[in-house]
Every structure is written in structure tokens, then in C-alpha cells.
Amino acid sequence: MDENINFGSMAWFNSIILAVLYSDASRKLLSERIKDINFKKDFNLTKYFKPSEIINLREHNNKFNISTLKKGFLTQLYLKPFFKLLKIKPLMLVHFPDNVLAYNMKNHVKMIEFDEDYTNFQSRIICEKYKERKLARDSDVFIIETVDLRHSDSVKNVYNDFSYHYIDNIDIAKLSNQFVYNDIEYILDSIIITNYNKSCMSHIITGFTMNNKKYIYTSLSKDPIEFDWYSNRFNKYYLDISCNKLKKITKNISITNNFLKFSFNKGKRLFVYVKK
């Protein structure tokens, strides 16, 4: 892995780079769309993309100093425009706790406001026919955002202008490995998760696929860790920073909230499904 990929507090950027540029299915799709980068051989892809470039996809502000922000940016606000920059057609959905998939308002972000302590955004109001056209078209990538159970009621109120759209043959609660939509098969290529417990900080871990093997990246070390996040999707883990490893939480282990707790089946997550 390229040593320049570790930007310390830039976990949001690391997750985008890994999900889009490194994970197998996305990388294969990009190699078919972009001919001036050899995605099959070049594993030093961060020389082409920098955090400020991704931020400017939304902000258009070259004077913004990313080092002044106390916490990282929200991956879900920048993942879709980065795919679009690379000639990929993405669509975002939101998954509610009752296993309902809905059209995601983050498809139409028009403004982002933030200071050192918070991030807020506004979305464009779109008509129903426009949304139906988006859902009917052939998308290259589905980005499915889960809603935090602790805030599900308030988030549903935010989404009340967007009617539900059901996809019957995908069960996010069980982390489906693939699904079919509009007669197109999509496979789960990567997943971006945030610690589910209230701790002194929030952190992102990216699960991705490389050379048909599963890896995770915590942004705390130079190299990714080989870890089958799909087979272990129902387990709970805590991040041992001393050795940069995910360790399984069992009934015999008492873990306080001073540790960051993760699960690939719980908390805030972004699922990246790519057209097969």
C-alpha cells in the first residue's frame, strides 16, 4: 500500500480512496472507464488524488484549510461526487431500522456548512418524477447509508419529503453479498463503518476487497490488515490501538466506552455495491 495514503486524522479520505480506487469491483469498473490510469498495475493511486481535491468537489474553495478541522469530513457527502468525477454513475439510498430502503437526499446536496465542531448540509428539493427517473436508470454503483438506531425517528422526519422505495431482494440487516436490481447484479465490494458506541472520539474503519481477499484499514497504520469482514459481519469488536487490531468482544471480556467498538452489522455504515 502506498505510504502516502495515511493522512492521520483523514480517515474519511482514506475510506473514499480505498472504496473507490483500491477495492476489486470498483477498480475493475474504473479500468474500463478511465484509460489514462492503469488501475490493474498502478497501486500508487494517491499521487493522482489529494484530500483538498475531493473537498473542492463540494466546496469549490481552494482557500479552505483542512488542517483547521478538529474532526474528519463526512464520507457520505463526498463519496458520490468522487465516483462521478471518475465517470461512474452512483446512486445513494438510505436504509431505515425497519429494513426499508428509501431514496437518499444526499443525492442532491447543494450546500455544506461546517466549523471546527460540526457538519451540516442542505439538499435540493426534487420532484417525484425526477426521483423515479433516477431509480429507473442503470446505476453503476449503489451507496447505501444506514441510519443510526439512536436517531432513527428524527432522521425519518428529515426524509418525509422522499417517498419510500423498496428493493425486495436485498436484506441490509443481514449484509447481503449481492442483489439484483433492474436485471443488473450488484456485489458488495466495500463497507465503511463508524464505531457504534459513544466514546471520546469517532473513527472510521474501511472493509474492502483486494485480489479477492478481504481487508480492513483503520488509518492508524501504514498497511491494511487481512481480515474477512464479511464472514465475521455479525461479531462485535473493539480497536486495540496499541497493536492496531480488531479484537473480538465476548461475554468474558468487559470493554468500557474508552475503547472504540465496531461491528459490520451495527451502527452507522456505508455499503458500496458495484455492478458486476
Secondary structure in CASP SS format (residue, H / E / C, confidence):
PFRMAT SS
TARGET T0000
AUTHOR 0000-0000-0000
METHOD secondary structure of the structure
MODEL  1
M C 1.00
D C 1.00
E H 1.00
N H 1.00
I H 1.00
N C 1.00
F C 1.00
G C 1.00
S C 1.00
M C 1.00
A H 1.00
W H 1.00
F H 1.00
N H 1.00
S H 1.00
I H 1.00
I H 1.00
L H 1.00
A H 1.00
V H 1.00
L H 1.00
Y H 1.00
S C 1.00
D H 1.00
A H 1.00
S H 1.00
R H 1.00
K H 1.00
L H 1.00
L H 1.00
S H 1.00
E H 1.00
R H 1.00
I C 1.00
K C 1.00
D C 1.00
I C 1.00
N C 1.00
F C 1.00
K C 1.00
K C 1.00
D C 1.00
F C 1.00
N C 1.00
L H 1.00
T H 1.00
K H 1.00
Y C 1.00
F C 1.00
K C 1.00
P H 1.00
S H 1.00
E H 1.00
I H 1.00
I H 1.00
N H 1.00
L H 1.00
R H 1.00
E H 1.00
H C 1.00
N C 1.00
N C 1.00
K C 1.00
F C 1.00
N C 1.00
I H 1.00
S H 1.00
T H 1.00
L C 1.00
K C 1.00
K C 1.00
G C 1.00
F C 1.00
L C 1.00
T H 1.00
Q H 1.00
L H 1.00
Y H 1.00
L H 1.00
K H 1.00
P H 1.00
F H 1.00
F H 1.00
K H 1.00
L H 1.00
L C 1.00
K C 1.00
I C 1.00
K C 1.00
P E 1.00
L E 1.00
M E 1.00
L E 1.00
V E 1.00
H E 1.00
F C 1.00
P C 1.00
D C 1.00
N C 1.00
V C 1.00
L E 1.00
A E 1.00
Y E 1.00
N C 1.00
M H 1.00
K H 1.00
N H 1.00
H H 1.00
V E 1.00
K E 1.00
M E 1.00
I E 1.00
E E 1.00
F E 1.00
D C 1.00
E C 1.00
D C 1.00
Y C 1.00
T E 1.00
N E 1.00
F E 1.00
Q E 1.00
S E 1.00
R C 1.00
I C 1.00
I C 1.00
C C 1.00
E H 1.00
K H 1.00
Y H 1.00
K H 1.00
E H 1.00
R H 1.00
K H 1.00
L H 1.00
A H 1.00
R C 1.00
D C 1.00
S C 1.00
D C 1.00
V E 1.00
F E 1.00
I E 1.00
I E 1.00
E E 1.00
T E 1.00
V C 1.00
D C 1.00
L H 1.00
R H 1.00
H H 1.00
S H 1.00
D H 1.00
S H 1.00
V H 1.00
K H 1.00
N H 1.00
V H 1.00
Y C 1.00
N C 1.00
D C 1.00
F C 1.00
S C 1.00
Y E 1.00
H C 1.00
Y C 1.00
I C 1.00
D C 1.00
N C 1.00
I C 1.00
D C 1.00
I H 1.00
A H 1.00
K H 1.00
L C 1.00
S C 1.00
N C 1.00
Q E 1.00
F E 1.00
V E 1.00
Y E 1.00
N C 1.00
D C 1.00
I E 1.00
E E 1.00
Y E 1.00
I E 1.00
L E 1.00
D E 1.00
S E 1.00
I E 1.00
I E 1.00
I E 1.00
T E 1.00
N C 1.00
Y C 1.00
N C 1.00
K C 1.00
S C 1.00
C C 1.00
M C 1.00
S C 1.00
H C 1.00
I E 1.00
I E 1.00
T E 1.00
G E 1.00
F E 1.00
T E 1.00
M E 1.00
N C 1.00
N C 1.00
K E 1.00
K E 1.00
Y E 1.00
I E 1.00
Y E 1.00
T C 1.00
S C 1.00
L C 1.00
S C 1.00
K C 1.00
D C 1.00
P C 1.00
I E 1.00
E E 1.00
F C 1.00
D C 1.00
W C 1.00
Y C 1.00
S C 1.00
N C 1.00
R C 1.00
F C 1.00
N C 1.00
K C 1.00
Y E 1.00
Y E 1.00
L E 1.00
D E 1.00
I C 1.00
S C 1.00
C C 1.00
N C 1.00
K E 1.00
L E 1.00
K E 1.00
K E 1.00
I C 1.00
T C 1.00
K C 1.00
N C 1.00
I C 1.00
S C 1.00
I C 1.00
T C 1.00
N C 1.00
N C 1.00
F C 1.00
L C 1.00
K E 1.00
F E 1.00
S C 1.00
F C 1.00
N C 1.00
K C 1.00
G C 1.00
K C 1.00
R E 1.00
L E 1.00
F E 1.00
V E 1.00
Y E 1.00
V E 1.00
K E 1.00
K C 1.00
END
